[in-house]
Amino acid sequence: MTLKTDTPEVMKAYLKANKFDDKEWTFIRSSDENTRELANIMAIKYKEITPIEFSHSNIISVYSKKEYSLSKKKVLTKI
């Protein structure tokens, strides 16, 4: 994700093309610095491999509107 290419319009088109319900999903974007800070707060580690590919931890976090973590679980993916 980059701020140059992933504009709000592009992200809305992605939601629509992939049939995400915009009442249930919120896509956010920010600066690299703010994204790294949020990832650290959420205990998510990631590394850019290429401009469009990232290696990242597999953690699912669920948050309520009260802004605190309800659940955090490591997810193992079978390949």
N, C-alpha and C positions, 0 to 999 in steps of 0.2 A: 504494500500500500504506500502510495506517495501522495502528498498534497497536490502535486502538479496534475496527476492523472485521475486520482480518485476524488473527483469533485462531488458535491451534493447531487448534481444531476446524474452523474455516472452511477453513484451508489443507489439512487432511486430506481434507475433503469435496471440495475442488478436485482434489486428487491422484486421488481415486477417480473423480470424474465425468469426468475427462479421461484416465483409464486410464494414469496414470503408475505405473511400477513403483517402489514405495517402497524396494526394495532397491538401486535404481540412482539414485534421486533423493533429494536432501535439500533441503527448503525451510527457510530460516532467516529470522528476523526480529529486529529490534533497534531501538534508538532512532534517531531521525533523525541525531543526531550520530555515532553509531557506524557507521551506514550510509554517511554521507558520508566518514568516515575510510577505511572499507574500499574504497569506490569510488575514492578518491584513490590508495590503495596499488595497486589493480589497474589504474590509469590509465583508469578509466571516468568519463566526464563525463555528468551528467544535470541536467535542469532540470524542475521541476514546472510543467506547463501548467494543469492543473486537479487537484482532489484525487484523481482516478482516472486521469489521463493525464500521461505523462512523455515528454520528448524526451531521447534518450540516444545515446551513441556505440554503434556496432555492432562490438563486439569479442567474440570467443569466447576464453575462458580455460579451460585444462584444468589441473587440479591433481591431484596424487597425494596419498595419505594422509600423505606425508612433508612436506606443507604448503609446497611450492614450485611455482612455475609451470612446467609442462612445455611449454606452447605458448601463444602469444598471437598472434592473427591478426585483422586488420581484415577485416570482411565487408562487401561491397558488395551492396546490395539493389536489384534491378531492380523498378521499379514500373510 
